[in-house]
Amino acid sequence: MKKIVFLFALIAVAACARAPQELEGQQAFFAFDSAEISSDARENLQGQALYMKKNPDINITLQGRCDERGSTEYNLALGALRAGNAAHVMIHEGIEPERIKTISYGKENPIYPGTGEKVWALNRNTTTVVRDAE
């Protein structure tokens, strides 16, 4: 019975995903010191995958980012995990792996300037960038 309920919950979440109007600049956010995909991030990434299914000529780069705390090396590794985990969600949704590249900027290339918890939370993300087909 638990498996059936779980399956229906997964179907309900997938049904909630909506393709965004624009893929460029979409962001999925992460908790502090984590590369785990939250339900909100999963829904966002499923929506991005839906957009890509409707636009098969689109290829993307997922940029993994972190807040300014921690060492450069640690944050580069964490950013890579975030981007990789985001890519896995999209691949699981049926996007061909060759359409997705990943890069980690760690804490070295923040999108949001400043410091403090609000800014840190915004900089813990993967950002989607549309790239030319190769």
C-alpha positions as CSV (number, residue, x, y, z in Angstrom):
1,M,0.0,0.0,0.0
2,K,2.8,2.4,0.8
3,K,4.3,1.8,-2.6
4,I,1.1,2.7,-4.3
5,V,0.7,5.9,-2.3
6,F,4.3,6.8,-3.0
7,L,3.8,6.2,-6.8
8,F,0.7,8.4,-6.8
9,A,2.7,11.2,-4.9
10,L,5.4,11.0,-7.6
11,I,2.8,11.2,-10.4
12,A,1.2,14.2,-8.7
13,V,4.5,16.0,-8.3
14,A,5.4,15.4,-12.0
15,A,1.9,16.6,-13.0
16,C,2.6,19.9,-11.2
17,A,5.7,20.7,-13.1
18,R,5.1,23.4,-15.7
19,A,7.5,24.5,-18.4
20,P,8.8,28.0,-17.8
21,Q,8.3,30.7,-20.4
22,E,12.0,31.1,-20.7
23,L,14.8,28.7,-19.8
24,E,17.7,31.1,-19.6
25,G,18.5,32.1,-16.0
26,Q,16.2,29.5,-14.4
27,Q,17.5,28.6,-10.9
28,A,17.1,25.7,-8.6
29,F,18.1,26.4,-5.0
30,F,19.8,24.3,-2.3
31,A,20.0,24.2,1.4
32,F,23.2,25.2,3.2
33,D,26.1,22.6,2.8
34,S,23.8,20.4,0.6
35,A,23.6,19.1,-2.9
36,E,20.3,17.4,-2.2
37,I,17.4,18.2,-4.6
38,S,14.5,19.6,-2.6
39,S,10.9,19.1,-3.8
40,D,10.8,22.8,-5.0
41,A,14.1,22.3,-6.9
42,R,12.8,19.1,-8.4
43,E,9.6,20.7,-9.6
44,N,11.7,23.5,-11.2
45,L,14.0,21.1,-12.9
46,Q,11.1,19.0,-14.2
47,G,9.6,22.1,-15.7
48,Q,12.9,22.9,-17.4
49,A,13.0,19.3,-18.7
50,L,9.5,19.8,-20.1
51,Y,10.6,23.0,-21.8
52,M,13.5,21.1,-23.4
53,K,11.3,18.3,-24.6
54,K,9.1,20.9,-26.3
55,N,12.3,22.6,-27.8
56,P,14.6,19.8,-28.9
57,D,17.1,22.2,-30.4
58,I,17.9,23.7,-27.0
59,N,21.1,22.7,-25.2
60,I,22.0,24.0,-21.7
61,T,24.8,24.4,-19.2
62,L,23.9,24.0,-15.5
63,Q,26.1,26.3,-13.5
64,G,26.6,25.1,-9.9
65,R,27.1,27.9,-7.3
66,C,27.7,28.2,-3.6
67,D,27.6,30.9,-1.0
68,E,30.8,32.6,0.1
69,R,31.4,30.5,3.2
70,G,33.9,27.6,3.1
71,S,37.1,27.0,1.1
72,T,37.4,27.5,-2.6
73,E,38.1,23.8,-3.1
74,Y,35.1,22.7,-1.0
75,N,32.7,25.0,-2.8
76,L,34.0,24.0,-6.2
77,A,33.2,20.4,-5.3
78,L,29.8,21.2,-3.9
79,G,28.9,23.3,-6.9
80,A,29.8,20.4,-9.1
81,L,27.6,18.1,-7.1
82,R,24.7,20.5,-7.3
83,A,25.0,20.9,-11.1
84,G,25.4,17.1,-11.5
85,N,22.4,16.3,-9.4
86,A,20.3,18.8,-11.2
87,A,21.4,17.2,-14.5
88,H,20.5,13.8,-13.2
89,V,16.9,15.0,-12.5
90,M,16.6,16.3,-16.1
91,I,18.1,13.1,-17.6
92,H,15.7,11.1,-15.5
93,E,12.9,13.2,-17.1
94,G,14.0,12.1,-20.5
95,I,16.5,14.8,-21.6
96,E,19.5,13.4,-23.5
97,P,22.7,13.7,-21.5
98,E,24.6,15.2,-24.4
99,R,22.2,18.2,-24.3
100,I,23.4,19.1,-20.8
101,K,26.8,20.3,-19.6
102,T,27.7,21.2,-16.1
103,I,30.2,23.6,-14.6
104,S,31.0,24.6,-11.0
105,Y,31.7,28.1,-10.1
106,G,31.7,27.3,-6.4
107,K,31.8,30.7,-4.5
108,E,33.9,32.4,-7.2
109,N,31.2,33.7,-9.4
110,P,28.2,34.8,-7.3
111,I,25.1,36.1,-9.1
112,Y,23.9,38.1,-6.1
113,P,26.3,40.6,-4.5
114,G,26.5,41.1,-0.8
115,T,26.7,39.0,2.3
116,G,24.3,37.6,4.9
117,E,21.8,34.7,5.0
118,K,19.4,36.1,2.4
119,V,22.2,36.6,-0.2
120,W,23.8,33.3,0.7
121,A,20.5,31.5,0.2
122,L,20.2,33.0,-3.3
123,N,23.7,32.1,-4.3
124,R,23.2,28.4,-3.4
125,N,21.9,27.4,-6.7
126,T,22.2,25.9,-10.2
127,T,21.6,28.4,-12.9
128,T,20.6,27.3,-16.4
129,V,22.3,28.9,-19.4
130,V,21.1,28.2,-22.9
131,R,24.0,27.4,-25.2
132,D,24.4,27.0,-29.0
133,A,24.1,23.5,-30.4
134,E,27.5,21.9,-31.1
